[in-house]
Amino acid sequence: MPALLSIPLRTDEPMARHTSWRVGGLARYYAEPATPAEAIALATWATDQQLPLIWIGRGTNLLVRDEGFAGVIAVYRGQRWELHDQGESAELWIEAGAPMAGTARRLAAMGWAGLEWAEGLPGTVGGAIVGNAGCYGGNVAGQLIAAELLMNGCERVEWSSNDLAYTYRESILKQMQHTPLPPLVLAGRFRLQRADPAVLTARMAAIAAERKQKTPAGSSCGSVFKNPPGDFAGRLIEAVGLKGTRIGDAEISPLHANYIVNHGQARAADILALIDLARATVAERFGITLQLEVRII
């Protein structure tokens, strides 16, 4: 452990352990701060060492190249939460490391609606805030009041949902991830509405069943590409005949063409090759350039 840094810091950490695709090279340093003070200490140390710092969630929407990353990759693990009951509505304050799906289930059991669309959604609250995660008729932008952020590695600020400039699967935070010291989501405040727990449970069960039918077996990141306006990326990839196409141990799923599955021994390069193939073929056939939903390091 480096001097003056109070949290464990792993060296040469295989990022395949921390991504849902189960691929990725080594991070020179890897850490899991659990409090704002620990996150500030890590950011300060990275700055002093002149190392780039990347914040990630649970790696469910992430592809790390086989070459790895010659800097610091960190996951914020804080999971505290507080619920402020206001009668027929409530405000949830929750730290960024909390699981999105588990949070939705807990709230539904308590009779609070607003996040039930996130049933089965992989990843953390922080990742959902950055990417404006959404599915089954809901999204973060529709429920988020504000996000607490760590800016420049040391300044704690709060930005409203409007400040985050949300669009489909995008936010200003997502656009700022490529800076040497990107912002970190520490927590979010969400608006909730009182509802019948039985009704919420039934809706979430239906979502879970539909998600299971659509989700291919194996290691994947979920949807690789954003849906273009008025269409679906999976439909376009299927229409050009790429369902079931395989490079190495990576495959464009025969079940859902917007999924690329690692069957066990795929490399990041294999997945990237399939991404490039899908993009090029769809562009040639339909004149549409598919935009990535997944983040590449």
N, C-alpha and C positions, 0 to 999 in steps of 0.2 A: 504494500500500500504506500503510495507516495506521501511524503511529508505534507502536513497541513490538510490532508484530505481525510475526513473522518468516516467515509463510507467505503465499502469494499469496491475495488476496481480490478476487474479481470483483464488479463492481457491475452491477445490472440484468441479471442472468443469466436467459436464457429457460429455464424448467424443462422445457419440451418436449424439451430436449436430454438430460434426465436421468431421464425416465420412460419405461417401456415402452409407454405409451399414446401417447406423442409429442404430448402436449398440456400446457398449463399456462402461466400467466403468468410475470411476472418476479419473481425473488427480489432484494430490495434488495441483499443481499450473499450470496455463495456461496463456500465454501472446501472444501478437501480435505486436512485434516490427516492425517499418516501415522504419527505417534507419539503416545504419551500426553502428552508434553510439549507438542507442538503443539496437541493437543486442549484441554489446560488453558489454554494461552495464548489460544486462540480464545474459549473460554468466559469467561475473565477479561475479555477485550476487550469481548465482547458485553454482559457485566454492567455494565462501566464506561460503556458507551454507552447503557445502558438499552434494549437491543434483545432481543426474544425470539429464542431459538435453537432450531432444530429439527434433529435428527440423522436422516438417512435412509440407506438402503442404496443399492441400484442402481435404485431407483424402480420395481421390478417389481410392487409392490403399493400403488401410490401414485397419487392424483389430486390435482393442484394446480389450484385454481380459476383461471379466466381473469384474475381481478383480481390474481393473484400474492400475494406475501407480503412485508410491510413489515418484515422482520427478517433474520435470518441462517439460511440453510439450509446444512448441512454434511454431507459424506460422509467417514467414517473409512476410510482407504485402507490401513492396516497389514495385511500378509498373511504375516507370519512364522509358522512352525509348527515344532513339535518333537514327535517320536514317541518315547515311552518304552516299549520292548519289555519285557514281563514274562513272556515265554514263550508261553503259550496266549492271553494277553490283552495289551492295550496301552492306554496312555493318550495321547491326542492333545491337545496344547495348540496352539491355532490362533487367530490374530488375526481380528477381526471383519470386516475388509475382504476376506478370502479368498472366492472363489466357492464356493458350496455344491456345485454339480454337479462342478466340476473337482476339488475336494477328494475327493469320493466316488470318482471315477474313479481318481485317483492311489492312494488307499488300497486299492481293489479290486485294482489291478495288483500291489500289494505283498503281497496276501494277507490283508488286514484287512477284516473284515465289521463292519457296524454302521450305516454311512451309505449303503449301496448303493441304498436306496429313494429317495435324493435325485438319482439320475440324471435329468438334464434339468431339475431344479428351478432356476428362475431365482433370481437374488438372491445375497446374501452370507450368510456364517455369522452375522454380527450380526443381520441381518434375520430369519433363521430362528430365532434364539434368542428374539428379542422376540415373534415371532408364533407360536411353537410350530409351525413349519412341519412338514407331514407329508403323505405320500401312499404308496400301494402298500404298506400294512401297517406303515409306520414313521413315527416323528416325533421331533422334537428331545427331548421330555420323556423318551423311552425310552432315550436314549443320553447325555444331558448329565449330567456330574458337577457342574459348577459354572460360573459365568460371572464374569469379572472386569469390574467396572463402574467408571465414573467418575461419582460422585455429586456434585451441587451444583457441578459444574464444576471441582472441585479434589481431591476425596477418592477415592482408589482403594480399592475394597473387593472382596471375593469373596462371592457369594451362591450357595448350593447350589441344586440343581434344585428341592428342596422349598421353598426361600425364594421362588422365582419363581412359586409358586402356579399351576402350569400347569393349564389345562383345554383343551378343544377350541379350537384357534387363538387362545388367549388366554394372557396372563401378566400379572403385576402390572406388569411393565415397559411393556406395551402400554397399560395404564390410566394410567400416569404420563407418557405422551407429551405430554399437553396442559398440563403445567406450564411456566412461563416458562423453566426451566433443567432440561430432562428428563435422566434418566440416559443414559449412552452405554455400550453394550457394547464393551469393548476386546478381549476374547478369551473363548474357551470351552475347557473341558476335557471331552473325550468319552471314553467307554469303548468299546473295540473288542475283537473276538474274532478269533483266527486262523482262516482258512478257505482253501479251494482257490481260487486266482485264476481258474481256468477256470470254476468254478461261479459265482463272482461275476460274471465277465464275461458269461456266458450270461444270468444273471438281469437284469443291467443292459441287455443288448441287448433282452430281451423287454419291459422297462419302457419303453425308448426307442421301440420299435415301437408299443406301445399308446398312449403319450403322443402320438406323431405322428398316429395315427388320430383322436384325440379333440380335437386342437388346431386351431382354425380359423386360416386364413392371415390375415395382417394384424397390426396393432399392437393389443395388448390387455394386460391385467394378469393374465390367467388367470381363475380363479374370482372373480366379483364378490361373491357372497354366500356365507355359511357354509351348510352343509347343516343344516336343522333336524333335531331328533332323529327318527330313524326314517324320514327321507325325503331327497330331494335337491332342492336349489334349482333346478337345471336342469329336472328333471321338472315341478315346479310352474309354472315360467315357460312351459314348452312347453304344459302342460295348459290354460293360460288363453289360448293362441293368440298369444303374442307373439314366437315365433321369426320372425326376418326383419324385425321392426319396425325402422324407420329414422327417425332424427331428424337432419337435416343429413347429415353424412358418418359418423355413428356408427350402428351396427346391432347389435341383439341377434342373435347368430350363428345362421344356419339349421342349423349343424352341432352346436352345443352352446349351449343357451339360457342357461347361466350365464356366458357370455363376451359382452362388449360390444367390438366391433371398431371401430377407427378406420380408415376406408378411405383416409385421406390428409389430409383437410382438416377433420376434426372439431374442435369446440371442447370444452373441459371442460363447458360448459353443455349441450351436446348429450348427453354421456355422463350427466351428472347428471339430465337430463330422462328418459332411459331408465331409470335407476336408480329414480327416483321412480315412473315408470309401472309398472315391474315390481313394486315393493313394494306400491303401492296396489291393483293388479289382483289379485295373489295374496292380499292381506289380505281384499279384498272377496269373493273366490270361496271361499277355504279358511279364512279366519280365522287365518292364519299371517302374522306380521310377519317378513319376511326381515331378517336381520342382516348388515351389511356385513362382508366380509373385507378389503376394500380400505380404506386410510386416506385421508381427505380433508383437504387443507390449504387 
